[in-house]
Amino acid sequence: MIADDHPVVLVGVRKALELDGDWDVVGEAHSGCELVPLAGRIDADVILLDLQMPSLDGLDCLDRLRARDPDVKVVMLASQTDPETVAAAFEHGACGFIVKNVEVADLGPSIHAALDGGAYRPYGLPGLTDALVAKRAGLSKREFDILAAVARGLSNREIAHELWISEPTVKFHLTSVYRKLDVPNRTAAARWALENGIQAKTSDRP
């Protein structure tokens, strides 16, 4: 289902999804007030929701959709690219954020990635900070640093040496990382980090 107040955008998104071949557009709305009841009548796998719409903006609309169905999958479409806006969308429960200048061929795969849980960074916009990814995943700074080190292939002993902490502390934080990312082991955590574009960090230790 697509919601956008610009007819040209609606047509463009629909055609991009038709070209992708994996999606059927089951409903279209031109405002948040129109979308909420429509989503109640039509069961869509995912809703593409414009962030700025008349009568009811995207975040308020997202709140109403999730109040009706906490498991609804909503991917935000937006022209805004500031980290605060992106973070707000995720905090309100969006499962993905796609910038409107995304390449046509990348729209469908970006939606798939969001539904698979790998969309902690906005698609179509490179170079956002790792802090936004960490915040969305609920990781502390220490947990994030350890995850980045795991993604670089460091062992617990090497991480402990680099971060000036003990190996048991590394293990403790890794257990928390696995729980927050909902992954079973170190390999899966490293894969999550790479899929979400976490930049490898080196310690400031001389």
C-alpha positions in Angstrom: 0.0 0.0 0.0 1.3 3.5 -0.9 0.4 6.8 0.8 1.7 10.1 -0.7 -0.1 13.4 -1.4 1.7 13.9 -4.7 0.1 12.0 -7.6 3.3 12.0 -9.6 5.1 10.2 -6.7 2.3 7.7 -6.4 2.5 6.9 -10.0 6.3 6.7 -9.9 6.4 4.4 -6.9 3.7 2.1 -8.3 5.6 1.8 -11.6 8.9 1.1 -9.9 7.3 -1.7 -7.9 5.6 -3.1 -11.0 9.0 -3.2 -12.7 10.5 -4.9 -9.7 8.0 -7.7 -10.1 7.8 -8.8 -6.5 5.1 -6.4 -5.4 1.4 -5.9 -6.0 0.0 -2.4 -5.1 -3.3 -3.2 -3.2 -4.2 0.4 -2.2 -3.3 4.0 -2.6 -4.0 7.0 -0.3 -3.4 10.7 -0.7 -3.4 11.7 3.0 -2.9 10.2 6.4 -6.6 10.4 7.2 -7.4 8.5 4.0 -4.7 5.9 4.7 -5.7 4.8 8.3 -9.2 3.5 7.4 -7.9 2.1 4.1 -5.3 0.1 6.0 -8.1 -1.2 8.3 -10.0 -2.6 5.3 -7.1 -3.9 3.2 -4.4 -6.2 4.6 -1.1 -5.1 3.1 2.3 -6.8 3.7 3.9 -3.3 3.9 2.8 0.3 3.8 5.0 2.9 2.1 4.2 6.1 3.9 5.2 9.6 2.9 6.6 11.6 5.9 4.9 14.9 5.0 1.2 14.8 4.1 -1.8 17.1 4.7 -4.3 16.6 7.5 -2.2 14.0 9.3 1.6 13.8 8.9 3.5 10.6 8.5 4.6 10.2 12.1 1.1 10.8 13.5 -0.3 8.4 10.9 2.3 5.8 11.8 1.3 6.1 15.5 -2.3 5.5 14.6 -1.5 2.5 12.3 0.6 0.9 15.1 -2.1 1.6 17.7 -4.5 -0.4 15.6 -2.0 -3.1 14.6 1.4 -3.1 16.5 2.8 -5.6 14.0 2.1 -3.4 10.9 5.1 -3.0 8.6 5.6 0.6 7.6 8.5 2.0 5.5 8.8 5.8 5.4 9.3 7.6 2.2 10.8 11.1 2.6 12.9 13.8 1.0 14.2 14.9 4.5 17.6 13.5 5.2 18.6 14.9 8.6 19.5 12.3 11.3 16.9 13.7 13.7 14.1 13.0 11.2 15.3 9.6 10.4 15.7 8.7 14.1 12.2 10.0 14.8 10.7 7.7 12.2 12.4 4.6 13.7 11.5 5.7 17.2 7.8 5.8 16.1 8.0 2.3 14.8 9.0 2.4 11.1 10.8 -0.7 9.9 12.6 1.2 7.2 13.3 4.6 5.8 13.8 5.3 2.1 14.9 8.6 0.7 12.8 9.6 -2.4 15.9 10.0 -4.5 16.6 6.3 -4.3 17.3 4.6 -7.6 14.2 3.0 -9.2 15.9 -0.4 -9.3 16.8 -0.1 -5.6 13.3 0.6 -4.3 12.0 -3.0 -4.2 15.2 -4.5 -2.7 15.2 -1.7 -0.1 11.7 -2.7 1.0 12.7 -6.3 1.2 15.7 -5.4 3.4 13.5 -3.3 5.7 11.1 -6.3 6.1 14.0 -8.6 6.8 15.2 -6.3 9.6 18.2 -4.8 8.0 17.1 -1.3 7.4 18.6 0.6 10.3 20.1 3.1 7.9 18.0 5.0 5.4 18.2 3.8 1.8 19.2 6.2 -0.9 21.4 8.3 1.5 25.0 7.4 2.2 27.2 8.5 5.0 24.9 8.8 8.0 26.6 8.3 11.3 27.0 5.0 13.1 25.4 6.6 16.1 22.1 6.5 14.4 22.4 2.8 13.8 23.4 2.2 17.4 20.5 4.2 18.7 18.0 2.4 16.6 19.3 -1.0 17.7 19.4 0.1 21.4 23.2 -0.4 21.7 25.2 1.5 24.2 28.5 3.1 23.0 30.5 0.2 24.6 28.3 -2.4 22.9 28.6 -0.6 19.6 32.4 -0.5 19.8 32.5 -4.2 20.6 30.2 -5.0 17.7 32.3 -3.0 15.3 35.4 -4.8 16.6 33.6 -8.2 16.0 32.8 -7.1 12.5 36.6 -6.5 11.9 37.2 -10.1 13.0 38.9 -9.4 16.3 38.8 -12.1 19.0 37.6 -11.4 22.6 41.2 -11.2 23.8 42.0 -8.7 21.0 38.9 -6.6 21.8 39.7 -6.5 25.5 43.3 -5.3 24.7 42.1 -2.7 22.3 39.3 -1.3 24.5 41.2 -1.6 27.8 38.7 -3.9 29.4 38.7 -7.5 30.6 37.7 -10.5 28.5 34.8 -11.3 30.9 33.5 -7.8 30.3 33.7 -8.3 26.5 31.7 -11.5 26.9 29.1 -9.8 29.1 28.6 -7.0 26.5 28.5 -9.5 23.6 25.7 -11.4 25.3 23.8 -8.1 25.5 24.5 -7.3 21.9 23.2 -10.7 20.7 20.0 -10.2 22.7 19.4 -6.7 21.4 20.0 -7.6 17.8 18.1 -10.9 18.2 21.0 -12.9 16.7 22.3 -16.3 18.0 26.1 -15.9 17.8 29.2 -13.9 16.9 29.0 -14.7 13.2 25.4 -13.5 12.9 26.3 -10.3 14.8 29.2 -9.6 12.5 26.9 -10.2 9.5 24.3 -7.8 11.0 27.0 -5.1 11.4 28.1 -5.4 7.8 24.6 -5.4 6.4 23.8 -2.2 8.3 27.0 -0.5 7.1 28.7 -0.1 10.4 32.0 1.4 9.8 35.0 -0.4 11.2 36.6 1.5 14.0 40.0 1.3 15.4 40.9 2.2 19.0 42.6 5.4 19.9 45.0 3.4 22.1 48.6 4.0 21.1 
